Amino acid sequence: MSKRKKPQALTIALHEMRWLAFAAATGAFLLPMLLWISGRILLGSYENGGLIDLWLDFARELGQGGTSAWILLIAPYAFLQVGRLVWLLHQRLR
């Protein structure tokens, strides 16, 4: 039995989707947690409750189209793309 190779475009798309999923998970779970921890250290307790309450507020803001929540969600992928661009430019300018 021979395994069919995936077309290169499909392989690239799947690879990119994995990065997008990882970045979105980071923006949805890790960044709000880091925001809550740093806010707790610098500003005191979260007014609406604990970490779970912050996540619920974050999810509510996403659902309502809140700009700051969407920026937080998309930021890891944007930083990844900027890093890729810098790396590509560095490689081309060598």
Rosetta blueprint (number, residue, H / E / L):
1 M L
2 S L
3 K L
4 R L
5 K L
6 K L
7 P L
8 Q H
9 A H
10 L H
11 T H
12 I H
13 A H
14 L H
15 H H
16 E H
17 M H
18 R H
19 W H
20 L H
21 A H
22 F H
23 A H
24 A H
25 A H
26 T H
27 G H
28 A H
29 F H
30 L H
31 L H
32 P H
33 M H
34 L H
35 L H
36 W H
37 I H
38 S H
39 G H
40 R H
41 I H
42 L H
43 L H
44 G L
45 S L
46 Y L
47 E L
48 N L
49 G L
50 G L
51 L H
52 I H
53 D H
54 L H
55 W H
56 L H
57 D H
58 F H
59 A H
60 R H
61 E H
62 L H
63 G H
64 Q L
65 G L
66 G L
67 T H
68 S H
69 A H
70 W H
71 I H
72 L H
73 L H
74 I H
75 A H
76 P H
77 Y H
78 A H
79 F H
80 L H
81 Q H
82 V H
83 G H
84 R H
85 L H
86 V H
87 W H
88 L H
89 L H
90 H H
91 Q H
92 R H
93 L H
94 R L
